[in-house]
């Protein structure tokens, strides 16, 4: 059990309506949420952490992992013992060189890194096992598709690479290069790269018609869910969740309502998506972040931020869905918290970057419990 430094309890009764043809069934569920704070001793290793948090549970111990951008290393913190555990140093020169880091995920003792043009597999000593050029992952697509997006303004969800344990694969978004990326939603494809067999294949994705008319943000890192073959994704400026089945190649669209923003925040004409005048609105306006799956509680989360006013941090809210994407409730999140969080056995691990200290790592833990009434 973790120490309770801060205690806040919400009891929320959510009514969810599920429609199946002519049958409408009401399900009542109680959502309990509680905030706690844990403090972890860094043993003078400093923080300098980026916003790329991960969590693993190994041999009965939970570890919080984040990238140290100053020391160019992955730092592991033992949550149960409240202390720094180890750092995996990355090399900036030589045969194991990794100069930049976009995002990463964990595959057992192997680490997957995504940089601007490559996908790296690295062992626990920081040694590069393989370096895969992105453009080589899906052979046969090079003439009309690229894994590198167009220039200009590209508003994406929070970038995160997902490794699928069940399928031994990662999924990346491709871009149609016809007419100089004239329509980034034309004939959309994903590329699924299987790390076991070292082969990639294209997956057709059906986008709704309205996405071909307006720009609702981009989809650079789709989320492939370990429990099945589905690719689940959402766009920064639309209140919808898309579920694409790799096996059937069918896509379903789940529309939901957020309490504080409209269903379509803004759709810019695709021809104007690189207009610099839109930059301020897109970066400072209302937006949805990346949908996440919680394997410990079989729930989905979608965090969104309201329009930023002046230098004040944006108000943030977390939408909680059940495993059928029925919306259960929304919780207000401290505006000072980063929208990036890690999902752990004990709950969701948030950081307030203003609390950064050389000696103490502070994690704010949101525990969630859902039960049928």
C-alpha positions in Angstrom: 0.0 0.0 0.0 1.3 3.5 -0.8 1.5 6.3 1.7 -1.5 8.7 1.6 0.0 12.2 1.4 -3.1 13.7 -0.2 -6.5 12.2 0.0 -9.4 13.1 -2.2 -12.4 10.9 -2.9 -15.0 11.2 -5.6 -18.1 9.0 -5.8 -19.8 9.4 -9.1 -22.8 7.6 -10.4 -22.8 7.3 -14.2 -25.7 6.0 -16.3 -24.6 4.5 -19.6 -27.1 3.7 -22.4 -26.2 0.9 -24.8 -28.3 0.5 -27.9 -28.6 -2.8 -29.8 -31.1 -2.5 -32.6 -34.5 -2.2 -30.9 -33.2 -3.1 -27.4 -32.0 -0.3 -25.1 -30.3 -1.4 -22.0 -29.4 1.0 -19.1 -26.4 0.1 -17.1 -25.5 1.9 -13.9 -22.0 2.0 -12.7 -20.3 3.6 -9.8 -16.9 5.3 -10.4 -14.7 5.8 -7.4 -11.6 7.9 -7.8 -8.9 8.9 -5.3 -5.8 11.1 -5.5 -2.6 10.2 -3.7 1.0 11.5 -3.8 4.2 9.5 -3.6 7.7 10.9 -3.3 10.6 9.0 -4.8 14.3 9.6 -3.7 16.5 10.2 -6.8 19.7 9.6 -4.8 21.2 12.8 -6.2 20.6 11.6 -9.8 18.6 14.7 -10.7 15.5 14.7 -12.8 15.7 16.7 -16.1 12.9 14.3 -17.2 11.1 14.7 -20.5 7.4 14.0 -20.9 7.7 10.3 -22.0 6.6 8.4 -18.9 6.2 4.6 -18.9 5.4 1.9 -16.3 6.3 -1.7 -16.1 5.5 -4.3 -13.5 8.2 -6.9 -13.2 8.8 -9.7 -10.6 6.2 -8.1 -8.3 7.7 -4.6 -8.5 6.4 -1.5 -10.3 8.9 0.8 -12.1 8.3 4.3 -13.4 10.5 5.0 -16.4 11.2 8.3 -18.1 13.8 9.8 -20.4 16.5 12.1 -19.0 17.1 14.6 -21.7 20.3 16.0 -20.2 22.1 12.8 -19.5 20.5 11.1 -22.6 19.4 8.1 -20.6 16.3 6.1 -19.5 15.8 6.4 -15.7 14.1 3.7 -13.8 12.4 4.4 -10.4 11.2 1.8 -8.0 7.8 2.9 -7.0 7.4 0.4 -4.2 10.7 1.3 -2.5 10.4 5.0 -3.4 13.9 5.3 -4.9 15.9 5.6 -8.0 16.8 2.2 -9.4 19.0 2.5 -12.5 19.8 4.4 -15.7 20.3 3.0 -19.1 22.8 5.3 -20.8 22.3 6.0 -24.5 25.2 6.6 -26.8 25.7 9.9 -28.7 28.5 8.6 -30.9 29.9 5.3 -32.3 28.1 2.2 -33.6 25.4 2.5 -31.0 24.7 6.2 -31.6 21.2 7.6 -31.0 21.3 11.3 -31.4 17.6 12.1 -30.9 14.6 10.5 -29.3 11.0 11.0 -30.4 9.3 8.4 -28.4 9.8 4.9 -27.0 8.1 1.7 -25.7 9.3 -1.4 -23.9 9.4 -5.0 -25.2 10.5 -7.0 -22.2 14.2 -6.2 -21.7 14.3 -4.7 -25.2 13.6 -1.0 -25.7 12.0 0.4 -28.8 13.0 3.9 -29.8 11.5 6.0 -32.6 13.6 8.8 -34.0 12.9 11.1 -36.9 13.8 8.5 -39.5 14.5 5.2 -37.7 13.2 2.6 -35.3 15.8 1.3 -32.9 15.8 -1.9 -30.8 18.2 -1.5 -27.8 19.2 -3.9 -25.0 19.4 -3.0 -21.3 23.0 -1.9 -21.7 22.1 0.7 -24.4 23.6 -1.4 -27.2 21.7 -1.2 -30.5 20.3 -4.6 -31.5 19.0 -3.3 -34.8 18.4 0.0 -36.6 15.5 -0.1 -38.9 15.1 2.8 -41.4 11.4 3.8 -41.4 11.2 4.0 -45.2 12.3 0.3 -45.4 9.6 -1.1 -43.1 6.8 -1.5 -45.7 8.4 -2.4 -49.0 6.4 -1.7 -52.1 4.9 1.5 -50.8 7.8 3.8 -51.5 6.4 5.2 -54.8 3.2 6.7 -53.4 3.5 6.5 -49.6 6.0 7.7 -46.9 6.3 7.2 -43.2 7.6 10.7 -43.0 4.8 13.3 -42.9 4.5 16.5 -44.9 6.0 19.8 -43.7 4.1 22.7 -42.4 1.7 22.7 -39.4 0.8 19.1 -38.4 -1.2 19.0 -35.2 -0.9 15.5 -33.6 -2.0 13.7 -30.5 0.7 13.3 -27.9 3.3 11.2 -29.6 3.8 7.8 -28.2 5.1 4.5 -29.8 3.0 1.4 -28.9 4.3 -2.1 -28.9 1.7 -4.9 -29.2 2.8 -7.9 -27.2 0.2 -10.1 -28.7 1.2 -9.4 -32.3 4.9 -8.6 -31.8 4.4 -5.4 -33.8 4.2 -1.7 -33.9 1.8 0.3 -36.1 2.8 3.5 -37.9 0.8 5.9 -40.0 1.8 6.4 -43.7 1.3 9.5 -45.8 0.1 9.7 -49.4 2.7 11.6 -51.4 0.6 12.3 -54.5 0.3 15.9 -55.5 2.9 16.8 -52.9 0.7 15.5 -50.0 -2.3 17.3 -51.5 -4.7 15.3 -49.5 -3.2 13.6 -46.4 -6.4 11.5 -45.9 -6.5 10.1 -49.5 -6.4 6.3 -49.5 -5.0 6.1 -45.9 -2.9 3.2 -44.9 -1.2 2.0 -41.7 2.0 0.1 -41.7 2.2 -2.8 -39.2 5.8 -4.0 -38.7 6.3 -7.4 -37.1 9.4 -7.4 -34.9 9.5 -11.2 -34.7 9.6 -11.8 -38.4 11.1 -8.5 -39.4 8.5 -7.8 -42.0 5.9 -5.0 -42.6 2.6 -5.0 -44.3 0.1 -2.3 -45.3 -3.3 -2.1 -43.5 -6.1 -0.3 -45.3 -8.0 2.2 -43.1 -11.3 3.7 -43.9 -11.7 7.2 -42.7 -15.1 8.9 -42.5 -16.0 11.1 -45.4 -16.0 14.3 -43.4 -12.3 13.8 -42.7 -11.6 14.3 -46.4 -13.2 17.7 -46.3 -11.6 19.3 -43.3 -8.5 19.1 -41.2 -9.0 17.7 -37.7 -5.4 17.1 -36.8 -3.2 14.2 -37.7 -2.7 10.6 -36.6 1.1 9.9 -36.4 1.0 7.2 -33.7 -2.1 5.0 -33.8 -2.7 2.9 -30.7 -2.9 -0.9 -31.3 -4.7 -2.6 -28.4 -3.1 -5.8 -27.0 -6.4 -7.5 -26.2 -7.3 -7.9 -29.9 -6.4 -7.0 -33.4 -7.9 -3.5 -33.3 -6.2 -0.2 -34.0 -7.9 2.5 -31.9 -7.3 6.1 -32.6 -8.7 9.6 -32.3 -8.1 13.1 -33.8 -7.2 16.2 -31.8 -10.2 18.2 -33.0 -13.1 15.7 -33.1 -15.2 14.0 -30.4 -15.0 10.6 -31.9 -13.1 7.3 -31.4 -12.3 5.1 -34.4 -11.8 1.3 -34.1 -10.2 -0.4 -37.1 -10.1 -4.3 -37.2 -7.0 -5.6 -38.9 -8.7 -8.9 -39.7 -11.9 -7.6 -41.2 -10.5 -4.3 -42.4 -13.7 -2.6 -41.1 -13.7 0.7 -39.2 -16.4 1.8 -36.7 -16.8 5.3 -35.4 -17.9 6.0 -31.8 -19.2 9.5 -31.2 -19.2 10.9 -27.6 -19.9 14.2 -25.9 -17.4 16.0 -23.8 -18.8 18.2 -21.1 -16.8 21.3 -21.8 -16.1 21.5 -25.6 -18.1 21.0 -28.7 -18.1 17.7 -30.7 -16.1 19.4 -33.6 -13.7 21.9 -32.2 -12.5 23.1 -35.6 -12.0 21.7 -39.0 -9.8 23.7 -41.3 -10.0 23.4 -45.0 -7.3 20.9 -46.0 -5.9 23.4 -48.5 -5.2 25.8 -45.6 -3.7 23.4 -43.1 -0.2 24.8 -43.7 -1.4 28.4 -43.2 0.8 29.9 -40.4 -2.1 32.0 -39.3 -3.8 28.9 -38.0 -0.8 28.1 -35.8 -1.8 30.0 -32.7 -5.4 28.6 -32.8 -4.3 25.0 -33.2 -1.5 25.1 -30.6 -3.4 27.1 -28.0 -7.0 26.0 -28.6 -9.2 23.2 -27.3 -7.8 19.7 -28.2 -8.1 16.0 -27.4 -5.0 14.1 -26.5 -4.3 10.4 -27.2 -6.8 7.7 -26.1 -5.2 5.2 -23.8 -6.1 1.7 -22.7 -5.8 0.6 -19.1 -5.2 -3.2 -18.9 -5.4 -3.3 -15.1 -9.0 -2.0 -15.0 -10.2 -2.7 -18.6 -11.0 1.0 -19.2 -10.2 3.6 -21.8 -9.1 7.2 -21.0 -9.1 10.3 -23.1 -7.7 13.5 -21.7 -8.5 16.9 -23.3 -7.3 20.5 -22.7 -9.3 23.7 -23.0 -8.2 26.7 -24.8 -5.1 28.3 -23.3 -5.6 31.9 -22.1 -2.5 34.0 -21.6 0.3 32.2 -19.7 -2.0 30.3 -17.5 -2.0 26.5 -17.9 -4.9 24.9 -19.7 -7.8 23.3 -17.8 -7.8 19.6 -18.3 -10.4 16.8 -18.0 -10.1 13.1 -18.2 -13.0 11.1 -19.9 -13.4 7.5 -18.6 -14.9 4.9 -20.9 -15.7 1.3 -20.2 -14.5 -1.5 -22.5 -17.4 -0.9 -24.9 -16.6 2.8 -25.2 -19.6 3.9 -23.2 -18.7 7.1 -21.4 -18.8 6.7 -17.7 -17.8 10.1 -16.3 -15.3 13.0 -16.6 -12.8 14.0 -13.9 -11.1 17.4 -13.7 -7.3 17.1 -13.7 -5.0 19.7 -12.0 -4.2 22.2 -14.8 -0.5 22.1 -13.7 -0.3 18.4 -14.5 1.3 17.3 -17.7 -1.2 15.6 -20.1 1.3 12.8 -20.4 0.8 10.1 -17.8 1.7 6.5 -17.2 -0.8 3.7 -16.4 0.2 1.6 -13.4 -1.4 -1.0 -11.2 -2.1 1.6 -8.5 -3.5 4.1 -10.9 -2.6 6.9 -13.4 0.8 8.5 -12.7 0.8 12.3 -13.3 3.7 14.8 -12.9 3.7 18.5 -12.3 6.8 19.7 -14.0 6.9 22.8 -11.8 7.6 20.4 -8.9 10.8 19.2 -10.5 13.6 18.8 -7.9 17.1 17.4 -8.0 16.5 15.1 -5.1 12.8 14.1 -5.2 10.5 12.8 -7.9 6.9 13.6 -7.1 4.1 11.5 -8.7 0.4 12.2 -8.3 -1.6 9.0 -8.5 -5.2 8.8 -9.6 -6.7 5.5 -8.6 -10.0 4.5 -10.3 -12.4 1.8 -9.5 -15.6 1.0 -11.5 -18.3 -1.3 -10.2 -21.8 -2.4 -11.3 -24.6 -1.2 -9.0 
